[in-house]
Amino acid sequence: MQLDPQRHILGVLAGAGEYPRLVIEGARRAGVRVVCAGFRGAVGREIPPLCDAFKRFRVGAVEAPTRFFAEQGVTHVLMAGQIKPACIYTMWPDATARRLLAQLQRRNAHTLFGAVCRYGAEQGWQVLPSTTFMEPYMPGVGHIAGPLASPEQLEEARHGLVLAREIARLDIGQSLVVHGRQAVCVEAFKGTNECLREGGGRPYATTLCKVTKPGHDMRFDVPCIGLDTIRHCVRFNVRHIVIEAGRTILFQREKVAALCAQHGITLHALEVPEEGVLLPELPPTDSDAAHARALARAMARLGVGCSAVVCDGVVIAVEDTEGPFKCLRRAGAYMRRLRLVRLVNWLVRLLLGIPSAPPAPMVMALAPGVEPLPELCRAARRAGVQLLSAASGDSSR
């Protein structure tokens, strides 16, 4: 979309990383006035000098940025940059944010940012695709960097893209690591770098596949890769990267190409094949237990794993080919540092008279027909996870 510099003012909701800078620079080259609301602890110091107006706001604030944009006459809004997943649990939402959150059955990038988009439309803003001004950074089909892909790598990539598409359809994540026709790690709460760490470091090379969700709303959460991704691939013996063509943003292409060439990492873009298992959208659920059960059934149908962990509507971890103990270990590691913060936040809200539910526990479900072993039950208790039995919604003891 073309913005008219005479009539339009762009408001950028900026998080961490290089993304906000590139968007703002693209808007300025087009002659558009830019107003930026940067999230504290995320947006870099290089951003304010690039903007016509800039203010920082805490994650979870909606009312103050809304007033700021209204005062500046913003007509169009764009979201760019990363927000730590832990902010879902640690943010302090204002009254408007609490109202928006209360309307969500599940909390993930799609539902959270979708709520922000709907709210923006209510304010009279047009929420632009986050790829606006970023088209030069989105490679089309073909080789990008490193050695040319072998026939075996291309076959591995096509199968991995199909699995990644279905994982994204389930709102679990946008990335997975595969070897042959096996998924060795699926991205969830902690993101791509953690997926690389868990899926790499093996005596054989693996492939990272990164895609968008079918029907993905390009106004938010567009997949990105850059130097940090390549460095993690080098560290954890991931020698092949395939991204979805035309729907993935590639930062610092020349430096990425140099690093791929130096370490023999193949990087290319493909369209996601249409074949393979096509899962339906998950039905609405009224509890974490029902959500975890639906995910476990879906993962079993994909042939990836048989368990899933959910907390307060967020998918924390799902099982891969290494079994439920790894899924449980990942979930426990992710939430351990957040447990005290969540409890303190809840107690402070109570003292301030802010309505707030106590922190929800993690819930782990197994696919139908899979009974929890006694060892898994004990491991779940140690991790602070409620392990559901296969027969009912009750926790296994």
Secondary structure, DSSP 8 states (H G I E B T S, - for coil): ----TTT-EEEEEE-BSSHHHHHHHHHHHTT-EEEEEEETTTS-TTSGGGSSEEEEE-TT--HHHHHHHHHTT--EEEEESB--TTHHHH----HHHHHHHHT-SS-SHHHHHHHHHHHHHHTT-EE--TTTT-GGGS--SEEEESS---HHHHHHHHHHHHHHHHHHHTTS-SEEEEETTEEEEE--TT-HHHHHHHH--SSS-EEEEE---TT--TTS---EE-HHHHHHHHHTTEEEEEEETTS-EE-SHHHHHHHHHHHT-EEEEE---S-S---------SSHHHHHHHHHHHHHHHTS-SEEEEETTEEEEE--TT-HHHHHHHHHHHHHHHHHHHHHHHHHHHHTT--------EEEEE-TT----HHHHHHHHHHTEEEB-SSSSSB--
